[in-house]
């Protein structure tokens, strides 16, 4: 592993030299293809964030009491039911929900948005109005709406002009729901949620926010911002076990098609008909993910207790240092959607509530993104994401149909992670690859890889079952 050659300025060190919160696995050692080990530099928080250490400890504490929830009279079942139902109140408070907002636990953000798509209002069996969305959306906030009446808007080169385009489209009438991301999973740019909510309501539409990337990085207050529906995922919010959540107004949800037809979602079931219940249970058929909901709720409590200024200063310091360093490496290009997006939120900008989160997207001239990711992993112990990030239309409009690279970070990150990434990229540009690489199951991997894995893990390069995100 190379020594970092991008020493950070004192102002960066002060804010980000240490993690802001302890996470599980922060000191795991990654084997290097060239020999030896290095502390794993996790720059892939945007895909799945590591569990907060507090959450891991909490799970160990409640695991002995794990049991089936709701209709059980046993002691463990009563405890688990209490934990599960209390998690709703915790999550509602975390996002500034209204007292009567429904909190529905799902598998993830994708599941939440698909659930909402089945609850759009109907008249005579047909949807009332259309769903409006931008072309920059993650597939989770793109594909569910393609099965209902919809319109899409191409984002403009600036945020301000994009808001104008949405206003023009809303003014045409006939939109029932505006679906937007809170922060781009590709570039980390934040959208002006409060402005968009006001705009949607002005033209008689509701708004849903895909907050999968926003919730782990910024305070959210849906009551203050007048957001109707919000979806996010536990696995991106430092909580394992894959729970997601949909928070929002009850009328559509109580009248919508039950998301999962099964036990717990009914008032009464007969052999050929059913009477569905209302409330969260209507959409939570089957045995729920009790530990996932509990972990998600505990993670929100930890995050809610953070000092907001310190939290943002930590993240902004790492991001600013990384972007500045990437701009200084020949052949590396940093990508963004909007020319007027700012590095950090500022009360003086025209669109308050904008800025960037801990996500940086870039490419390296002359190298396939997957090859760069494999090189950084094998030769430097750095993990980051490559591909099209489940946002194919956006990657095409950015001129990156084959994909790019994404570094993402959060509470457990430290400035050294960014320094090591910059050092690895500089070495790549100066001396090239230090090992031979081949494509296996659609992914770049080191040739003749003899590194060992933990005794309980399959001793393979990890490409089995891969679904490469490639352009046909």
N, C-alpha and C positions, 0 to 999 in steps of 0.2 A: 504494500500500500504506500502511496506517495505521501509526503508531508504536505500539509496545506500551504499553499503559496499565496493565499489571499488573506493576510492578517486583517482582522476587522478593526475599525475605528473604535475608540473608547465608548462613544455613545451607543454603538451596537452592543458592545460587551455588557454595558451596564444593564440593558433591558433584556438581553436574551442569552447570556452566557450559560444559564442553568435552566432546566425545565421549569415550567410554571406549576406543574402538578406531577406527582409520581404516577407512572403507568407501568403495568405489568409487562415484563419482557424488555425493559429499557436497556439492559446490559447483556443481552444474548450475544454470543460470539458467532459470527458468520465465517465459515471456512473459505479461504481464498484459493482460486485455481492455481495460483503461483506458489502456494505454500503458506502455512501459518493461518492466523485468524485475525479478524478485526471486529470491533464492536459494530453491530448492525446499525447502520444509519437509516432509520425508517423515514423516508420521504414519500410515503404512500398513504398518508392519513385520509386523503380524499376518497380512497376506495373503501377501506375499513380501518378505523382508528383503533389503537391498542386499548385494552380495558384499563380504566383508572384503577390504581392499586386499592383505593378505598372501595370500589365496586367489587373487585375480586374478593376482598375480605368480607364484604357484606354477603356475597353469594355463599361463601363457605359457612357463614353464620346461619343463614336461613335454609340451606340445603337439607339439613336433617328434618325440617318441618314440611318439606315439599310433599304435596298431595293434590288430588283432584279438587277443584274449587266448586263453590256454589252449593249444590244440593247434598253435600256430605255433612253428617252430624258429628263425625269424629274430631278429636282435638286437632290433629295435624291439618285436616281439611278446613277447619274453622280458622286456623292461623293463616293458611295459604290464601283462603278467600279474603281475609282481612287485608293481607299484603297486596293482593291483586287489585282489589277495589280501591284501596287507598292510593295506589299508584295513579289512578285516574286524576284524583285531586291534585297530586303533586305535579303531574305533567301539565294539567290545566293552569296551575299557578305559574309554572315555569314559562309558559308562552303568553301570559297575560290574558288568559281566556275569560270570557264572560261567564257568570255563574251558571247560566243555563246551557252553555256549550256542551255538546256531546264529545266524549273522548273514547274513541274506538281503537282498540289494539289490533294490529294487523301484522303481517310478516315483514313489511318494509315499506318504503315510500311508494314503490311501484304498486304494491298491493293496495295501499291507501287511495291512490289516484284512480285505480281501476274500480275500487269500491264506489268512489264518488261518481264515476262515469255511469254507474248503474242507478244513480239516484237523481239524475237530472229530471226536472219536472216534465210531466207528460200531459197532453190534452188529447182525448180521444185516441190514446195509445201511441201518439206521436210526440217526439221531443218538442218542447216549447222553446224556440230560439236555438242559437248555435253557440259552440265553444270557440273562442278566439285565442290563438296562441302565436308566439314568435317562432322563427326558424332556428333560434339558438338553443332550444330546449333539449334537455336530456330525454332519452326515449321514454322514460317513465312519465314525463309530462307532455309527450307527443303522441305516442301510439294509442293510449286509451281513448283519445278524442277522435281518432280516425274512424271509429265504429259508430259515431253519432254525427249529426250535422255539425260542420265545423268550417272555420276559415283560418288561414295562416297569414301572418304578416312578416315580410322580410325586414329584419332589423336594419336601421339606417347606420351610417358610419359614426354617428354620435348618439349618446343617450337621449339628449334633448330632442333630436329629430325623430328618434324611435318613439318617444312618448307622443309626439305629434302624429306619427303614422297610426298609432293605436287609437288616438283620439278621432282621427278621420274615419277609421274603420268602425269604431263604436257609434259614431254619429250616423252611420248608414242605417243603424237600427237592426233589430233582430238578434242581438247577442244576449244570451242568458248567463254566460260564464266567461270570464277572462282568466286564463290559466298562464301563470308566469313563474319563472324561477326566482328564488330570492337572491341567489348568487350562482354564477355560471360554474358548473363543475369542470369546465375546460380551462377557463382563464381566471376565475376567481373574482370577476367583476360583479359588484352588487347592483341590483336594480332598485329604483326608488319606489318601494312598496307602498308607502303611504300615498304618494302621488297617484300611483296606478289604481289604488283602491278608491280614492276619491273620484277618479276619472270613470271607473267602471260604474260606480253608483250613480254618477251624474246621468248616465245613459241607460239606467235601469238594469244593469247587469250585476252579478256577484263576481267575487274574485277568489281564486284558490292559489295559494303560494306553495310551490315545491321548495321546502326549506331544508332538504337533505344536506346541502352544503352550508346554508346560512346558520342553522341552529347551533352547530358546534363552534361557531366563530363570533357570533354577535348576539346581543340581547334582542329578544323578540317580544312585542307587546301587541297582540292581535286586536285587543279591544281599543287601544289608543290609535292604532293604525287603521282600524275599521276593516280588518281582513275577515272575510266570511269563513274560509276554510284554510287549514294549514296541515301539511303532511311532512313528516321527517322520519328518520330511521335511527334505531339504537346503535347499530353497528358503526355508524359514522360519528356517534356521540359518546364514544368511549364505553359502550355497554355491549357485552357479547350476547350470544343466543338469538340474534336475528329478530328482534321485535321492532315493529313500526307503529306509527300512530296517525290517526286522522282526528283533528280537532275542529269543531265548527258548529254551525247553526243546525238545530235539530229538525226543522220542518222537512227539508229535502231528505234527510237521512231516515226519518221515521216513515216517510212515504215511499222510499225507494225500494227497489228489488233487493231482498236479502242477499248479501254477498256470498254467504256459504249456507246452503240449505242443509240443515242438520240439527242435532240435539242442542238444546239451549236457546235456540232462536225462535222457538214457537210458544204460543199459549196453549194450543191443542192441536194434535195431529191425528188424522184419521187415515184409513187405508187409501183413500183417493183424493184427499183434500187436506188443507192445513190453514190454521189461523196463526199469523205471525205476530210476535211481540214487537214492541217499540223500544227505543233506547239503544245503547251499545250492544245489548245481547242480540238484537235483530241481525247484526252483521258479524257476530262472533260465534257462529255455529261450530260445534265440536269442542274438544278439550283445548283450552287456550294455552299460550306460551307463558306460563306463570312466571318462571324465572327470567324470561326475557323482559316482561313488563316490569318486574321488580328491579332488574338491573338498569333498565332505561330510567325509571323514576329516581333511583339512587344517583345515577350519573347527573341528572338534571339538578339535583340538590347541590351536588359538589360545584357544578358550573355556576349555579345561581349565587353561590357564596363568594365567587371570585370578585376581586376589585376590578371594575370595568376598565379603568384607565390602565392599570398594570397589565391586564389581559391583552388589551389591544396594543399596548406599547411593546410587549413581548413578541407578538405576531408581526407587527409592522417592522420591527427591527430586523427580524430574520428575513422577511420578504424584501425589504429595501436593500439589504446587504446582498441578497442573492441576485436580485434583478440588476443591481449595479455591477456585480461581478460578471454576470452573463453578458451584459453589454460590452464588457471589456475583453471578451474572448473572441478572437477572429473566427468567423464562420458560424457563430451561434446567433440565432434570431429569437427574440422573445415575442410572443404573439398576444394580441388582445383584440377585442371586438370593437370597442368604442374609442374614438380618438380623444374624447373628453372625460374618460374615466380617470379617477384620481387615485394615487397610491393609498390614501387613507381618507376616511370621512372627515369633512370639515364643515363647520357651521356656515362658512361663507360661500359654498358652492351653490349653483343655481338649483341643483336637485339634491336636497338634503336626504340623508340616508343612503347615499351611494358611497363608493370607495372600492376596496378590494379586500379579500380574505387571504388566508395562507395557501394560495394555489398559484403556481407559476407555470406557464406553458411555453415550451421552446422547442427548437429543432437545431440539428447540427448538420451543416452543409456537407454533402458527400457521404452521409451515413444513414442507413435505414434506422428509424427510431427504435425498432425492436432490437437491433444489433447494439445500439448504444446502451439500452437498458440492460442487456445481457452482459456487456462489458463492464458496466459500472457495478453490477451485482457480483460477477465472478472475480473481478480483479481488484475491487475496492470495497466490497461489503456494503454497497448502497442499494436500497430498494426504492424504486420509483415506477411510475406507470407509463406505458407506451400504448399507442393504438389510436382509436377514434373515440374512445371514452363514452360510448353509447350516445353520441351526439353527431351522427353522420352528416346531416345537413349543414351543421355549423362548421365541421372540419372541411367540407367541400367549399364553403363560401370563404374560408380562411386560406384556401389554396393548398390544403393539406389532405388530399383525398386518401393518401396512404397512411396518414397518422402523424403524430408528433409525440413529444415527451411531456410529462407533467410531474413536477415536484410539489408535494403538498405536506403541510406540517401543522402542528397544533400545540396543545398544552404540554406534551412530553418532549417537545423538540428543543434543541439547543443550537446555538450558533455554529458549533463545530460541525453539525450535520451539513449545513450549507457550505462551510469551508471545504469539507471533503468532496462535496459534489463539484465545486468549482475546480478544485485541484485535479480531480479525475478527468474532467472535461478538458482542462488545459493540457494534461498529459496526452490525451487522445489526439488533440490537434497538433501537438508537437512531435510525438513519436509514434502515433498510431496504436493499433491493438497490440497487446502483449501476448495474445493467445489466438489459436485458430477457432473459428466458430462455424457451426453448421445449423441448418434448419431441420428441426425435428417436430413433427405434428404441427407445423405451421408456426413454430416459435424458434427464435435463435437460442442456441445453447452452446456451451463450450464443447469442442471436440475432445474425445478421450477424457471425459470428466471422471476422475477417480476420487472426488471428495466424499467424505463420509457424512452420513446424516444421523440424527438421534436414533437410538436402537429401536424405538417404537415407530419410526417413520419409514415408509417405503424408500429404499435406497435407489431412487431414480432422480433424474433431473426435474421432475415435476411437470412434464408436458402431457402426460397421459390424460386423455379426455379434454384437451384444450380446445377452445372454440375461437380460433384466431379471427381477429377483427380486420379483415383485409378487403381491399377493393377488387371487385371482379373485373 
